[in-house]
């Protein structure tokens, strides 16, 4: 959402990353929920930055 904590940088890559993470978390964090036609990646480090805090657990 424009003006939100994860809006910047205002790039398609950043917005897709936020949306994909929200979907992955909401679906239960299964590997199959992060496929996205081969463009998803499960990270082992917290991807949060600045004021943008991703849902993340180890």
Biopython code that builds the backbone (N, CA, C, O; Angstrom):
import numpy as np
from Bio.PDB.StructureBuilder import StructureBuilder

atoms = [
    (1, "UNK", "N", (0.835, -1.162, 0.000)),
    (1, "UNK", "CA", (0.000, 0.000, 0.000)),
    (1, "UNK", "C", (0.893, 1.242, 0.000)),
    (1, "UNK", "O", (1.844, 1.334, 0.776)),
    (2, "UNK", "N", (0.580, 2.177, -0.863)),
    (2, "UNK", "CA", (1.381, 3.394, -0.946)),
    (2, "UNK", "C", (1.435, 4.079, 0.415)),
    (2, "UNK", "O", (0.415, 4.272, 1.076)),
    (3, "UNK", "N", (2.653, 4.441, 0.814)),
    (3, "UNK", "CA", (2.859, 5.073, 2.111)),
    (3, "UNK", "C", (3.089, 4.084, 3.234)),
    (3, "UNK", "O", (3.431, 4.480, 4.348)),
    (4, "UNK", "N", (2.905, 2.797, 2.957)),
    (4, "UNK", "CA", (3.109, 1.766, 3.972)),
    (4, "UNK", "C", (4.583, 1.521, 4.237)),
    (4, "UNK", "O", (5.441, 1.980, 3.484)),
    (5, "UNK", "N", (4.872, 0.804, 5.302)),
    (5, "UNK", "CA", (6.267, 0.596, 5.711)),
    (5, "UNK", "C", (7.072, -0.229, 4.711)),
    (5, "UNK", "O", (8.300, -0.139, 4.693)),
    (6, "UNK", "N", (6.406, -1.032, 3.880)),
    (6, "UNK", "CA", (7.126, -1.863, 2.903)),
    (6, "UNK", "C", (6.925, -1.375, 1.467)),
    (6, "UNK", "O", (7.237, -2.099, 0.522)),
    (7, "UNK", "N", (6.409, -0.160, 1.295)),
    (7, "UNK", "CA", (6.153, 0.354, -0.053)),
    (7, "UNK", "C", (7.432, 0.707, -0.792)),
    (7, "UNK", "O", (7.540, 0.469, -1.994)),
    (8, "UNK", "N", (8.388, 1.266, -0.091)),
    (8, "UNK", "CA", (9.656, 1.643, -0.717)),
    (8, "UNK", "C", (10.704, 0.571, -0.491)),
    (8, "UNK", "O", (10.765, 0.021, 0.608)),
    (9, "UNK", "N", (11.513, 0.253, -1.449)),
    (9, "UNK", "CA", (11.585, 0.921, -2.741)),
    (9, "UNK", "C", (10.365, 0.571, -3.605)),
    (9, "UNK", "O", (9.877, -0.559, -3.587)),
    (10, "UNK", "N", (9.899, 1.540, -4.338)),
    (10, "UNK", "CA", (8.716, 1.401, -5.170)),
    (10, "UNK", "C", (9.101, 0.728, -6.486)),
    (10, "UNK", "O", (9.203, 1.379, -7.526)),
    (11, "UNK", "N", (9.311, -0.586, -6.422)),
    (11, "UNK", "CA", (9.690, -1.358, -7.603)),
    (11, "UNK", "C", (8.816, -2.602, -7.692)),
    (11, "UNK", "O", (8.349, -3.099, -6.667)),
    (12, "UNK", "N", (8.585, -3.113, -8.899)),
    (12, "UNK", "CA", (7.820, -4.351, -9.031)),
    (12, "UNK", "C", (8.456, -5.504, -8.245)),
    (12, "UNK", "O", (7.740, -6.311, -7.650)),
    (13, "UNK", "N", (9.776, -5.589, -8.236)),
    (13, "UNK", "CA", (10.462, -6.659, -7.511)),
    (13, "UNK", "C", (10.162, -6.583, -6.017)),
    (13, "UNK", "O", (9.859, -7.602, -5.395)),
    (14, "UNK", "N", (10.241, -5.397, -5.442)),
    (14, "UNK", "CA", (9.974, -5.244, -4.019)),
    (14, "UNK", "C", (8.518, -5.570, -3.694)),
    (14, "UNK", "O", (8.248, -6.279, -2.724)),
    (15, "UNK", "N", (7.583, -5.064, -4.485)),
    (15, "UNK", "CA", (6.167, -5.319, -4.215)),
    (15, "UNK", "C", (5.846, -6.804, -4.367)),
    (15, "UNK", "O", (5.059, -7.344, -3.590)),
    (16, "UNK", "N", (6.438, -7.464, -5.345)),
    (16, "UNK", "CA", (6.225, -8.899, -5.512)),
    (16, "UNK", "C", (6.789, -9.670, -4.326)),
    (16, "UNK", "O", (6.171, -10.628, -3.864)),
    (17, "UNK", "N", (7.936, -9.270, -3.836)),
    (17, "UNK", "CA", (8.555, -9.936, -2.695)),
    (17, "UNK", "C", (7.658, -9.872, -1.465)),
    (17, "UNK", "O", (7.474, -10.873, -0.773)),
    (18, "UNK", "N", (7.105, -8.702, -1.196)),
    (18, "UNK", "CA", (6.210, -8.535, -0.047)),
    (18, "UNK", "C", (4.963, -9.401, -0.229)),
    (18, "UNK", "O", (4.560, -10.103, 0.698)),
    (19, "UNK", "N", (4.350, -9.357, -1.411)),
    (19, "UNK", "CA", (3.136, -10.137, -1.665)),
    (19, "UNK", "C", (3.402, -11.636, -1.571)),
    (19, "UNK", "O", (2.600, -12.376, -1.000)),
    (20, "UNK", "N", (4.521, -12.082, -2.126)),
    (20, "UNK", "CA", (4.858, -13.509, -2.080)),
    (20, "UNK", "C", (5.092, -13.965, -0.646)),
    (20, "UNK", "O", (4.674, -15.061, -0.272)),
    (21, "UNK", "N", (5.751, -13.144, 0.156)),
    (21, "UNK", "CA", (5.987, -13.504, 1.550)),
    (21, "UNK", "C", (4.669, -13.589, 2.316)),
    (21, "UNK", "O", (4.467, -14.521, 3.094)),
    (22, "UNK", "N", (3.780, -12.634, 2.106)),
    (22, "UNK", "CA", (2.484, -12.669, 2.788)),
    (22, "UNK", "C", (1.711, -13.934, 2.431)),
    (22, "UNK", "O", (1.110, -14.563, 3.302)),
    (23, "UNK", "N", (1.724, -14.310, 1.152)),
    (23, "UNK", "CA", (1.043, -15.526, 0.713)),
    (23, "UNK", "C", (1.675, -16.757, 1.350)),
    (23, "UNK", "O", (0.968, -17.610, 1.887)),
    (24, "UNK", "N", (2.983, -16.855, 1.295)),
    (24, "UNK", "CA", (3.720, -17.990, 1.862)),
    (24, "UNK", "C", (3.403, -18.151, 3.345)),
    (24, "UNK", "O", (3.134, -19.263, 3.800)),
    (25, "UNK", "N", (3.432, -17.070, 4.097)),
    (25, "UNK", "CA", (3.140, -17.126, 5.529)),
    (25, "UNK", "C", (1.692, -17.550, 5.769)),
    (25, "UNK", "O", (1.429, -18.389, 6.631)),
    (26, "UNK", "N", (0.754, -16.980, 5.018)),
    (26, "UNK", "CA", (-0.671, -17.261, 5.206)),
    (26, "UNK", "C", (-1.026, -18.703, 4.871)),
    (26, "UNK", "O", (-1.966, -19.257, 5.442)),
    (27, "UNK", "N", (-0.284, -19.318, 3.952)),
    (27, "UNK", "CA", (-0.581, -20.686, 3.529)),
    (27, "UNK", "C", (0.044, -21.741, 4.439)),
    (27, "UNK", "O", (-0.213, -22.932, 4.263)),
    (28, "UNK", "N", (0.847, -21.329, 5.393)),
    (28, "UNK", "CA", (1.407, -22.288, 6.342)),
    (28, "UNK", "C", (2.889, -22.548, 6.208)),
    (28, "UNK", "O", (3.419, -23.449, 6.857)),
    (29, "UNK", "N", (3.575, -21.770, 5.370)),
    (29, "UNK", "CA", (5.030, -21.859, 5.237)),
    (29, "UNK", "C", (5.511, -23.214, 4.699)),
    (29, "UNK", "O", (6.515, -23.746, 5.173)),
    (30, "UNK", "N", (4.810, -23.761, 3.728)),
    (30, "UNK", "CA", (5.244, -25.002, 3.081)),
    (30, "UNK", "C", (6.069, -24.653, 1.841)),
    (30, "UNK", "O", (5.833, -23.627, 1.203)),
    (31, "UNK", "N", (7.019, -25.495, 1.511)),
    (31, "UNK", "CA", (7.855, -25.233, 0.339)),
    (31, "UNK", "C", (7.004, -25.042, -0.912)),
    (31, "UNK", "O", (7.313, -24.197, -1.752)),
    (32, "UNK", "N", (5.942, -25.818, -1.036)),
    (32, "UNK", "CA", (5.081, -25.710, -2.226)),
    (32, "UNK", "C", (4.398, -24.345, -2.337)),
    (32, "UNK", "O", (3.980, -23.941, -3.423)),
    (33, "UNK", "N", (4.287, -23.635, -1.207)),
    (33, "UNK", "CA", (3.642, -22.323, -1.202)),
    (33, "UNK", "C", (4.581, -21.201, -1.625)),
    (33, "UNK", "O", (4.181, -20.037, -1.649)),
    (34, "UNK", "N", (5.816, -21.534, -1.957)),
    (34, "UNK", "CA", (6.796, -20.528, -2.357)),
    (34, "UNK", "C", (7.341, -20.806, -3.763)),
    (34, "UNK", "O", (8.445, -20.378, -4.098)),
    (35, "UNK", "N", (6.578, -21.512, -4.570)),
    (35, "UNK", "CA", (7.075, -21.857, -5.895)),
    (35, "UNK", "C", (6.943, -20.687, -6.874)),
    (35, "UNK", "O", (7.942, -20.262, -7.453)),
    (36, "UNK", "N", (5.750, -20.168, -7.067)),
    (36, "UNK", "CA", (5.506, -19.013, -7.938)),
    (36, "UNK", "C", (6.165, -19.171, -9.308)),
    (36, "UNK", "O", (6.894, -18.292, -9.767)),
    (37, "UNK", "N", (5.895, -20.303, -9.948)),
    (37, "UNK", "CA", (6.452, -20.590, -11.281)),
    (37, "UNK", "C", (7.971, -20.510, -11.300)),
    (37, "UNK", "O", (8.562, -20.111, -12.304)),
    (38, "UNK", "N", (8.602, -20.885, -10.202)),
    (38, "UNK", "CA", (10.055, -20.920, -10.127)),
    (38, "UNK", "C", (10.709, -19.623, -9.690)),
    (38, "UNK", "O", (11.936, -19.548, -9.618)),
    (39, "UNK", "N", (9.916, -18.597, -9.394)),
    (39, "UNK", "CA", (10.520, -17.314, -9.026)),
    (39, "UNK", "C", (10.601, -17.087, -7.520)),
    (39, "UNK", "O", (11.152, -16.076, -7.084)),
    (40, "UNK", "N", (10.064, -18.007, -6.714)),
    (40, "UNK", "CA", (10.120, -17.864, -5.257)),
    (40, "UNK", "C", (11.416, -18.416, -4.689)),
    (40, "UNK", "O", (12.060, -19.276, -5.289)),
    (41, "UNK", "N", (11.781, -17.911, -3.535)),
    (41, "UNK", "CA", (12.996, -18.347, -2.855)),
    (41, "UNK", "C", (12.747, -18.290, -1.359)),
    (41, "UNK", "O", (12.338, -17.254, -0.834)),
    (42, "UNK", "N", (12.990, -19.397, -0.668)),
    (42, "UNK", "CA", (12.872, -19.418, 0.783)),
    (42, "UNK", "C", (14.216, -19.008, 1.360)),
    (42, "UNK", "O", (15.240, -19.625, 1.068)),
    (43, "UNK", "N", (14.209, -17.966, 2.178)),
    (43, "UNK", "CA", (15.445, -17.453, 2.760)),
    (43, "UNK", "C", (15.631, -17.985, 4.176)),
    (43, "UNK", "O", (14.660, -18.300, 4.864)),
    (44, "UNK", "N", (16.862, -18.081, 4.595)),
    (44, "UNK", "CA", (17.161, -18.553, 5.954)),
    (44, "UNK", "C", (17.528, -17.393, 6.875)),
    (44, "UNK", "O", (17.853, -17.596, 8.044)),
    (45, "UNK", "N", (17.474, -16.169, 6.334)),
    (45, "UNK", "CA", (17.713, -14.984, 7.162)),
    (45, "UNK", "C", (16.491, -14.067, 7.069)),
    (45, "UNK", "O", (15.757, -14.100, 6.081)),
    (46, "UNK", "N", (16.285, -13.272, 8.077)),
    (46, "UNK", "CA", (15.153, -12.353, 8.119)),
    (46, "UNK", "C", (15.299, -11.316, 7.000)),
    (46, "UNK", "O", (16.284, -10.579, 6.979)),
    (47, "UNK", "N", (14.336, -11.243, 6.068)),
    (47, "UNK", "CA", (14.437, -10.308, 4.949)),
    (47, "UNK", "C", (13.983, -8.885, 5.284)),
    (47, "UNK", "O", (13.961, -8.026, 4.403)),
    (48, "UNK", "N", (13.626, -8.627, 6.530)),
    (48, "UNK", "CA", (13.168, -7.292, 6.929)),
    (48, "UNK", "C", (14.261, -6.253, 6.691)),
    (48, "UNK", "O", (15.450, -6.568, 6.721)),
    (49, "UNK", "N", (13.842, -5.020, 6.457)),
    (49, "UNK", "CA", (14.795, -3.921, 6.283)),
    (49, "UNK", "C", (14.128, -2.628, 6.734)),
    (49, "UNK", "O", (12.926, -2.446, 6.537)),
    (50, "UNK", "N", (14.886, -1.747, 7.327)),
    (50, "UNK", "CA", (14.343, -0.467, 7.780)),
    (50, "UNK", "C", (13.074, -0.654, 8.591)),
    (50, "UNK", "O", (13.050, -1.409, 9.563)),
    (51, "UNK", "N", (12.021, 0.041, 8.183)),
    (51, "UNK", "CA", (10.718, -0.062, 8.862)),
    (51, "UNK", "C", (9.875, -1.213, 8.329)),
    (51, "UNK", "O", (8.811, -1.503, 8.876)),
    (52, "UNK", "N", (10.335, -1.872, 7.269)),
    (52, "UNK", "CA", (9.590, -2.983, 6.673)),
    (52, "UNK", "C", (9.930, -4.270, 7.416)),
    (52, "UNK", "O", (11.045, -4.782, 7.311)),
    (53, "UNK", "N", (8.978, -4.779, 8.154)),
    (53, "UNK", "CA", (9.189, -5.993, 8.937)),
    (53, "UNK", "C", (8.381, -7.132, 8.329)),
    (53, "UNK", "O", (7.151, -7.110, 8.339)),
    (54, "UNK", "N", (9.082, -8.116, 7.805)),
    (54, "UNK", "CA", (8.439, -9.296, 7.257)),
    (54, "UNK", "C", (8.055, -10.242, 8.385)),
    (54, "UNK", "O", (8.705, -10.275, 9.430)),
    (55, "UNK", "N", (6.976, -11.023, 8.164)),
    (55, "UNK", "CA", (6.690, -12.121, 9.076)),
    (55, "UNK", "C", (7.798, -13.131, 8.832)),
    (55, "UNK", "O", (8.029, -13.538, 7.694)),
    (56, "UNK", "N", (8.468, -13.527, 9.866)),
    (56, "UNK", "CA", (9.622, -14.412, 9.701)),
    (56, "UNK", "C", (9.834, -15.210, 10.970)),
    (56, "UNK", "O", (9.771, -14.665, 12.072)),
    (57, "UNK", "N", (10.085, -16.498, 10.818)),
    (57, "UNK", "CA", (10.521, -17.322, 11.939)),
    (57, "UNK", "C", (11.555, -18.292, 11.421)),
    (57, "UNK", "O", (11.544, -18.694, 10.257)),
    (58, "UNK", "N", (12.442, -18.653, 12.317)),
    (58, "UNK", "CA", (13.492, -19.614, 11.960)),
    (58, "UNK", "C", (12.951, -21.011, 12.050)),
    (58, "UNK", "O", (13.675, -21.971, 11.789)),
]
sb = StructureBuilder()
sb.init_structure("model")
sb.init_model(0)
sb.init_chain("A")
sb.init_seg("    ")
for serial, (resi, resn, name, xyz) in enumerate(atoms, 1):
    if name == "N":
        sb.init_residue(resn, " ", resi, " ")
    sb.init_atom(name, np.array(xyz, "f"), 0.0, 1.0, " ", f" {name:<3s}", serial, name[0])
structure = sb.get_structure()
